[in-house]
Amino acid sequence: MMSSRAARIIAAAGAFALLLAAAVGYVVYAANRGADASTAAADGSAGGGTPPGNVAGVVAAGPYYAFKSSALDRDFGRVAVASTSDPGRRVFVAGLRCNRLAVAGGHGLCLQLSLGVTVGMDASVLDANLTVTHRLRLPGYPSRAKIAPDGRLGAVTAFVSGDSYASMGFSTRTSIIDLATGQVLFDLEKLSVTKNGQAFHAADFNFWGVTFQPDSRHFFATLGSGGQTYLVHGDVASRTATVVTTGVECPSLSPDGRLIAFKKRVADDPVSWRLWILDVASGREHPTSEARPIDDQAAWLDDRTVMYGLAATAGASAATGGPQNPSVIEAGTSIDTSMWAVPADGTGTPRLVLDHAWSAQLASAAADANASSGAGAGAGAGKTP
């Protein structure tokens, strides 16, 4: 007889397949319905949503949030910025929509689902004012994006299908991108991995959720294999990685490099996670005070505060009457979400940061300039990977 855990895993696979199909269907519908609106929104004409504004002015003025608008209106999916001093006043970027956004070090990455003969995504590399400088076409459905603090490298993760080893019908593909050239350097599947001092390899390896250290050479990521998840510490230059610990998904390194925020799976439930913190030096873990389930790769507001996304009360996943965790598919397509923050030390109460927003990042032109000027200070950072 099938175990309850196996049944939940199969159900999760089926749910993902349905969500992916629904996501693609929604995008087709939205594209047909909103093509004229998108064009109008890009040039600020009447009827096309909020006209684009002075993004460069917001970026230059001080710390700001960059995010995808998730309000269920004509601005849905558009990229916007808002000053931390006035987060309710959002300024939209002209002609840019994303499923997933990352901003750091004077660069950005915008991942947008792109439909053709196969499902793929357009990965747009952005400059400091969120203007597109390079475009890449990559396979799969957009999932995660991160940029190194100095802005030299980015990482993108997509859900892909068709791999023979994908027991649940899908797998992940994670690529490291040189943001100066817009070229893919390598996929994480090419890494040589060690575990307990021994070579570690399996046909079902999946990597996702990259987070960079300040030197742009070293990073952490999740490795999934054999029903287990591992935190790995990788080296871009040597194309190697070492298993650090288990049970860590979608890591996000704090600005000072001391802590990692991550998704910790709820015991005996393959599709529910809570927000936890890992001390990098000691290896000790503890939960945050956020008790609601999440499915997001967190961001940091400072060395002590973590930001993450949840479905808004009116969203499709909130039928129970409160914010719940949207899947990466839902959050990328058709529901309203909000960004929340909580102290990393396990104390305090979650607070709302941004309404109608997803994939938000806190950025600062001054901090980005300092990070970029210090790029050569880290181990091996003087070499181009």
LINJO-V14377 format. One record per residue. N is the residue number from 1. D_LAST is the distance of its C-alpha to the last C-alpha in Angstrom with 2 decimals. Layout:
BEGIN
<<N & D_LAST> <N & D_LAST>>
END
This chain:
BEGIN
<<1 & 50.83> <2 & 47.45> <3 & 46.24> <4 & 45.84> <5 & 42.12> <6 & 41.63> <7 & 43.67> <8 & 41.50> <9 & 38.31> <10 & 39.98> <11 & 41.20> <12 & 37.74> <13 & 36.45> <14 & 39.39> <15 & 38.91> <16 & 35.28> <17 & 36.39> <18 & 39.13> <19 & 36.88> <20 & 34.42> <21 & 37.42> <22 & 38.85> <23 & 35.64> <24 & 35.43> <25 & 39.16> <26 & 38.90> <27 & 36.20> <28 & 38.39> <29 & 41.35> <30 & 39.59> <31 & 38.21> <32 & 41.73> <33 & 43.38> <34 & 41.05> <35 & 39.83> <36 & 42.25> <37 & 41.49> <38 & 37.75> <39 & 38.49> <40 & 40.97> <41 & 38.63> <42 & 36.05> <43 & 38.62> <44 & 40.65> <45 & 43.83> <46 & 46.55> <47 & 46.35> <48 & 42.60> <49 & 41.78> <50 & 40.83> <51 & 39.95> <52 & 36.49> <53 & 36.50> <54 & 34.91> <55 & 31.50> <56 & 30.26> <57 & 33.27> <58 & 32.49> <59 & 28.84> <60 & 30.01> <61 & 32.95> <62 & 31.26> <63 & 29.73> <64 & 29.93> <65 & 29.40> <66 & 27.63> <67 & 28.83> <68 & 30.27> <69 & 34.05> <70 & 35.82> <71 & 39.40> <72 & 41.30> <73 & 42.22> <74 & 41.06> <75 & 38.06> <76 & 36.70> <77 & 32.97> <78 & 32.52> <79 & 29.90> <80 & 31.55> <81 & 31.05> <82 & 33.58> <83 & 34.04> <84 & 34.25> <85 & 37.62> <86 & 38.94> <87 & 37.00> <88 & 39.86> <89 & 39.40> <90 & 36.56> <91 & 35.34> <92 & 34.04> <93 & 31.27> <94 & 32.70> <95 & 32.09> <96 & 29.32> <97 & 29.88> <98 & 27.54> <99 & 27.88> <100 & 24.96> <101 & 23.42> <102 & 20.66> <103 & 20.52> <104 & 18.63> <105 & 17.14> <106 & 18.98> <107 & 17.68> <108 & 19.19> <109 & 19.00> <110 & 22.33> <111 & 22.97> <112 & 26.31> <113 & 28.23> <114 & 29.00> <115 & 31.89> <116 & 32.46> <117 & 33.39> <118 & 30.98> <119 & 29.74> <120 & 26.31> <121 & 24.55> <122 & 23.44> <123 & 20.27> <124 & 20.66> <125 & 18.08> <126 & 20.22> <127 & 20.43> <128 & 22.10> <129 & 25.48> <130 & 24.46> <131 & 24.84> <132 & 22.98> <133 & 20.42> <134 & 18.95> <135 & 20.38> <136 & 19.22> <137 & 21.70> <138 & 20.75> <139 & 23.23> <140 & 25.10> <141 & 26.59> <142 & 24.55> <143 & 24.26> <144 & 21.57> <145 & 18.98> <146 & 17.00> <147 & 14.85> <148 & 13.02> <149 & 15.57> <150 & 13.81> <151 & 13.48> <152 & 9.88> <153 & 9.30> <154 & 12.26> <155 & 13.66> <156 & 16.86> <157 & 19.40> <158 & 22.36> <159 & 25.50> <160 & 26.10> <161 & 29.17> <162 & 30.21> <163 & 28.20> <164 & 30.86> <165 & 29.80> <166 & 30.10> <167 & 33.31> <168 & 33.77> <169 & 33.23> <170 & 29.76> <171 & 26.28> <172 & 22.96> <173 & 19.79> <174 & 16.64> <175 & 13.60> <176 & 10.28> <177 & 10.33> <178 & 8.64> <179 & 11.85> <180 & 12.04> <181 & 12.45> <182 & 13.72> <183 & 12.00> <184 & 11.36> <185 & 8.10> <186 & 10.27> <187 & 13.35> <188 & 13.90> <189 & 16.73> <190 & 14.46> <191 & 13.81> <192 & 15.90> <193 & 18.07> <194 & 20.55> <195 & 23.67> <196 & 26.08> <197 & 24.42> <198 & 24.91> <199 & 22.86> <200 & 23.31> <201 & 23.32> <202 & 25.65> <203 & 26.15> <204 & 26.50> <205 & 23.12> <206 & 22.28> <207 & 19.44> <208 & 19.84> <209 & 19.76> <210 & 16.23> <211 & 16.36> <212 & 13.60> <213 & 14.16> <214 & 14.22> <215 & 11.13> <216 & 8.90> <217 & 7.24> <218 & 10.55> <219 & 12.87> <220 & 16.29> <221 & 17.67> <222 & 20.92> <223 & 21.50> <224 & 24.90> <225 & 26.83> <226 & 30.52> <227 & 31.70> <228 & 29.70> <229 & 26.78> <230 & 24.32> <231 & 21.95> <232 & 18.73> <233 & 16.18> <234 & 12.69> <235 & 9.46> <236 & 6.26> <237 & 4.93> <238 & 8.53> <239 & 9.45> <240 & 12.53> <241 & 14.92> <242 & 18.29> <243 & 21.36> <244 & 22.63> <245 & 25.79> <246 & 27.60> <247 & 29.00> <248 & 26.22> <249 & 25.36> <250 & 23.29> <251 & 22.08> <252 & 21.60> <253 & 20.64> <254 & 22.97> <255 & 21.90> <256 & 22.81> <257 & 20.91> <258 & 24.23> <259 & 25.21> <260 & 24.06> <261 & 26.28> <262 & 26.61> <263 & 29.03> <264 & 31.39> <265 & 33.49> <266 & 37.21> <267 & 38.96> <268 & 40.27> <269 & 39.04> <270 & 36.02> <271 & 35.72> <272 & 36.26> <273 & 33.98> <274 & 34.46> <275 & 32.18> <276 & 31.44> <277 & 29.54> <278 & 27.74> <279 & 27.66> <280 & 24.32> <281 & 25.95> <282 & 29.22> <283 & 28.42> <284 & 31.54> <285 & 31.87> <286 & 34.39> <287 & 35.33> <288 & 35.43> <289 & 38.81> <290 & 37.76> <291 & 39.96> <292 & 39.32> <293 & 37.02> <294 & 33.64> <295 & 31.07> <296 & 28.26> <297 & 24.90> <298 & 26.12> <299 & 24.93> <300 & 25.90> <301 & 28.35> <302 & 27.99> <303 & 27.45> <304 & 30.68> <305 & 31.07> <306 & 29.57> <307 & 30.00> <308 & 30.37> <309 & 32.21> <310 & 35.61> <311 & 38.01> <312 & 40.59> <313 & 44.19> <314 & 45.16> <315 & 42.23> <316 & 42.73> <317 & 41.48> <318 & 43.86> <319 & 47.09> <320 & 47.92> <321 & 48.31> <322 & 45.22> <323 & 41.46> <324 & 39.81> <325 & 36.35> <326 & 35.43> <327 & 33.32> <328 & 30.04> <329 & 32.00> <330 & 34.91> <331 & 32.95> <332 & 31.02> <333 & 34.27> <334 & 37.78> <335 & 38.48> <336 & 38.63> <337 & 36.49> <338 & 36.27> <339 & 33.80> <340 & 35.02> <341 & 34.03> <342 & 35.07> <343 & 34.74> <344 & 32.23> <345 & 34.83> <346 & 37.05> <347 & 39.72> <348 & 40.84> <349 & 41.38> <350 & 38.99> <351 & 39.32> <352 & 38.74> <353 & 36.07> <354 & 36.06> <355 & 38.51> <356 & 37.63> <357 & 33.86> <358 & 30.98> <359 & 27.24> <360 & 27.81> <361 & 25.41> <362 & 26.47> <363 & 24.72> <364 & 25.59> <365 & 24.75> <366 & 25.36> <367 & 23.19> <368 & 20.32> <369 & 20.76> <370 & 20.81> <371 & 17.64> <372 & 15.78> <373 & 17.43> <374 & 16.46> <375 & 12.72> <376 & 12.42> <377 & 14.89> <378 & 13.03> <379 & 12.03> <380 & 8.87> <381 & 8.34> <382 & 9.15> <383 & 6.06> <384 & 3.80> <385 & 0.00>>
END
